[in-house]
Amino acid sequence: MRKEKTSQREEMLCNISDAMALPKDLLLGDVILTLTGNRELSMENFQGMVEYRTDYIKVKGKNGRILIQGENLLLCRYTEDEMKIKGKILQISFEK
């Protein structure tokens, strides 16, 4: 039941976004990921960092957590608005 309400809410927000020509990530609170090859990842619209190690980084978003796994991961920039990670990125996964 809860999952059904969530998808109905998301669908309604997507319709509003389309009608008002607003970016969906703004209404839904989605994290924006920009991946350059497997060596650099920029993130926007996140809520904070949960855990940081050189082999994985866990980030909190509005709709869940994002796990970045790799080798020699280095946090090059971390501000309130943006995060930039460099290293060999092997996998990106999403957790609820």
N, C-alpha and C positions, 0 to 999 in steps of 0.2 A: 504494500500500500504506500509506504513512504517513498519508495523508488518511483512509483507511478506519479506521485505528487511532484517530485523533483523534476521528472522529465516534462511534466505539463508546465511547470514554472519556467524551465529552460526554453521550451517551445514558445511560450508567451513572450519571454524576453527577446528571443530571436525575432519574432514577428514585430515587436516594438522597435527593435534595432533596425530592421529592414525598412519599416514605415518611416522612421525618423532619420534614416541614413546615418545612424550612429555605429561605431565599431562594436562588434559583439563582445570583444574582450572587456570593454568598458562596463557593459551591463552585467555580464556573467562573472566578472572578476577573474578571468582566466589569466594564467601566467603566459607571457610571451617569450618563446624560446627562439633564438636565432643561432643556428649551428653553421659554422664555417668548416667544411670538411669534417674530420674527426679530431681537430686540434684546438678549436676555440668555440666556446658557447657563451652567448650573452643572454641574460634573463632580465625581464622587466615584470612589474606588477606582482611581485612576490611579497610575502608577509614577513619572512625572516629565515635565518639559517638555523637548522636544528643540530646538524653535526658536520664536522669538516675533518677529513683525513686526506692523505695523498692518494688513496685508492678509491675513496667515494666521498660524495658530498650530498647531504640530505637537506632539502629546502622546503619550507612550508608555504603553500599557496592557499588561497581561499577555499578551493574545492578539494584539497588533499595535499599530499606530499609528493615531491619529485626526488628521485634518487638518481644521481649521476655517478656511474662507475667508470673507472679508468685507471691509468697509470701516470704517476708524477703530476697529479692534478694540482694546479696552483691558482689560488684566488688572486687575480691581478687587480681587480677593482671591486669594491663593495660599498655601495652607497644606499641611501634610502630608496632610490629609484632604479638602480641598475647593479647587476653583478656580472663580472666577466671572469670566466674560467678558462685556463689554458692547460694543455697536457694532452695525453692520448685518451680520448673519450671512447669507451668501448660500448657503453649501454646507457640509455635513459629510460627509466620506468616510472610509472605513476601509481601511487598508493592512495586509497581512500581513507 
